[in-house]
Amino acid sequence: MKRTKLRSLVLELSEGILSSTVDFTLHTLFCSLQLSGGKTARDAWIICQKANKKLEEINYETFKNAFYELKRKGLVKYIEDKEKERARIEITELGQQRLANSIPQYFEKRPWDGKIYLITYDIPESRRTLRNKFRESILKKLSCGMLQASVWITPYSPRALIEAWAMEHGAVGMILISELEKDGSFGEFTVEYLLEEVYKLSEVDSRYKAFINKYEKQTTANQTDLNLDFISCVKADPQLPFELLPPDWASIKAYKIYKKLCSKNIFTFLENAFKKG
């Protein structure tokens, strides 16, 4: 299978969450190994196929290559199990960190200082690489949404992070931070309107409602599907402070359902991986 076609397939199968075969294989293997075990790539393939019917789209040879790539990169390893007289596959510390970095985390607690921040920047075209780095490494980390070119909005205080970044990268004076109150406005637009328009909150809420409709009445769930479905919701969610969200915001109920259906092993593993990541 060609690399570009495979990448497109992986994006489709993982709901746009995971972009590489290695990450997709690591995630599927992770969900499967919490429920079973294996000693070879073939064992892992069988376990993963049982756990995830989507893998029918990827043949064993492709999976095997991805599995050995995981081993080569130190993301998984074999551990001798003397009691069972066989080796078993285990995700390494490095693999756990990669999982944590590739999967968005849902935050139950979101401290907020009651302000909305506007970030404007004027980084010259001659420093385009720096400008792109600022957008990718700082604005996304702060859950910023774009109002217009070079103007972004966030409910989380960006001062410490941006000031340190600007000092380190020689961008002091190129970035301006201003504040709005929750009930304030930007031109003719209220903060409430801006948050809806910038973050597409209605669409995010609909994603969580679809998750609720799919899983609310279930007593058990396919762990790979459950995790990918919930993670796809979290990826689209800017995770604004709850004070800025409607009282019936669907993510709260969706998360309760996810916690109830998620394997205790998987949930604990993810919690620990996020802490380390």
N, C-alpha and C positions, 0 to 999 in steps of 0.2 A: 504494500500500500504506500503510495507516495506521501511524502512528509506533509505537504500542504493539505491534501485530502484528509490525512489522518488527524491533523490539527483541527480541521473544521469539524470532523466527526467527534473528536473528544470534547470540543466546545459545545456541540449539540447535545451529547450524552450527559454532560455534567451541568446542563442548564446555563452554560456560559461562565461557570465558576472557574474551572481548571483549563488551562490553555495547552498543557503539554501532556504527552502520553505518560511520562514519568510521574507527574503529579496525580493524574487520574488513576494510574495503577497503584500508587502509594495510598491514595485515599480509599480505593476499593479494597485493597489488601488490608488496610487498617481496620475497616469496618468488619471484614470477614474474620480476621484473626482474633478479634475480641470474642467471637462466637465459636471458633473452632481452631484447628491448628493444621500444620502441614510441614513436610520436610524437604520438598523439592519444588522447583518451579511448576511442574505438572500438578502437584498437590495444590499449590497456591491457585493455579488456574481453575481447577475443579471447584475449590472452595469459593472463589470469587464469582464463577459462573452461577453457582447455586444462589449466591447472595444477590447477584445483580444480573438480571436478564438482558440488560443493555449491552453486556459484554459479548452477546452473540454477534454484534456488529464488528468485533475485533477478533481476528483469528489468534490461535495459540502462539504461532511464531512471533507475531507482533508483541503479544503479552510477554512471552519469554524474553525477548530482547529488552523490553522495558524493565522487566524484573531484574535481569542481570545488570542493567544500567543502575538500578537502585542499589544493588550490591556494590558495584564499582564505585559509586559515589559515597558509599558508607552510610546509606540511609536505612538499609536492612542488613541483617546478618543471621548466620546460623548459630544456634546455641545447642550444645549437647545436653540431652535430657537422659541422664543415667538411669533414672527409674523406669522410663519407658524404652530405654535402649535405642534411642533414635534422636536425630537432630530436629529442632523446631525453628521456625522462622520468627525473628523478632525485629521490631522497628527500633532503630538505635536512637540515642539522644539527638543526633543530628537530624534523623528522620522526623522525630517529634517536633523539632524546631521548624523544619520545612513545612510540616502539616499546619502548624500554628500560623506560619507566615502566608500560607496559600488559602487558608479558610478564614473568612471574616468572623469576628467574635461578637456575640450579642451581649450587650451590657445592661444588666438589671438596674445598676445604679449610675446616674448621670448627673453629678454635681453641677450646679449652674449658679452664676453670680447675678442673674437677673438682667443681663445686658445683651444686646446684639451688636456685633462688631462688623464694620465695613473695612475691607482691606483693598487699597488701591496701590498699584505699583507702576513704576516707569523705568523698567530695566531696558536699556537701549538694544536695538537690533543687533549691534555688533557683539552683544553678549547673549545671543539667543540660547545657547546651551545652558547658561546660568538661569535664564528666565524659565526654560522648560523644567529645569531641575527644581526650581522654586515651586512651580505648579505641582509637580509630581510628588516631591518629598515633603512639602510643608502644607500646601493648601488642602490636599487630599487627607492628610493626617489630621487636620483640624476640622474635618467634615464641612469644608467650605463649598458653597454653591455659587456659580457664576451669575452675577446680575447682568453684566455686559463685559466687553473686552477689558481686561485688566482691572475689573471691579468685582470683588467677591464678598460674600456674606457668611458669617458663622456665629453661632450662639456661644461658642467656647472661646475664652480669652486667649488670643494668639500672641500677646505681647512678649512674654519670656522666650518662647520658641522662635519667633520671627526676629527679635532683636539679637539673639545669640547667633542665628543663622546669618543675618545681615553682616554682623561683625566678622564672622568667620569667612564669608565669601566676598568681602569688600563691596557690600551693597548698602551701606549705611546711607540714609537719606533718599533711597530709591523706593522705599515702601512706607506708606502712610496708613495708620490705623485710627479709625474714628468710632465713636460709640452711639448707639441708639437705645432708647428704653423700649421695653416690650410693647408699650402702647404708642410708640413713636411712629414716624413715617419717613419715607425716602421719596422726596418730591411729592407727588400726588398719591403715592401708594402706601398703604399701611403695612406694618411688619407682618401681620397675619397673611395678607395677600402675597407679599414677596416670598414668604416661606413656602406657601403652596405652589407658586409659580416656579420658583427656583428648584425646589426639591421634589416636585411632583408627588406631593404627599398622598393625594387621592389614589394614585396608581400604586404606591407602596402599600397603602392600606388594603387595596383590592388583592394584592399578592398574598398578604397574610390571611385575608378572608378565604381565599381559595385553598390555602393550606388547611385552615380550620375545617372547611367543608369536606376536604378529602380525608382528614384523619380524626375528626372529632368523635366519631362513633366506633372507631377501631379500638380493639383491645391489644392487638399486636401489630407490628408493622415491619416491612422489609427495611432493615437498618440502613442500607446504602441509599435507597430511595428516600427514606425519611430524612436522612442527613442532607442529601443533595437538595431536596425540596425546601427544607428550612434554611439552609445556607444560601440558597438563591434568593430567598426573601431578605435575609440579613444583608446580602451584598448590595441590594437595591435601596436599603434603608440608611439614611444619613444619621440615624439614631440621635435625633434632637432631644433636648431635655424634655421630660414628660410634661413639664409645666406649659410647654409650647404646643402640645399635641391635644387632640380632642379627647374627652374623658373616656370615650368608647374605642380608643385606638386599638386596632386588632392585634398588634404584635404581642400585647400582654397575654391575651388568651392563647395565642398561637404558641408562645414560648412555654406556657404551662402544659399544653398538649404535647409539645416536643419533649419536655422533661419527663412526662409520664410514660411516653412510648419508647424513648431512647434507652438502649441497653445501659445498665449501670456501669459496666466496664467501659463502654464508649464514652459516656458522659464524664466519668472520672478521668479517663485518659485525656480527653480534650481539655478539661479544666486545668490539669497539670501541664499540658503542652502549652496552653496559652500563658500560664504563669512563667514558664521557662522562656517562651518566645518573646 
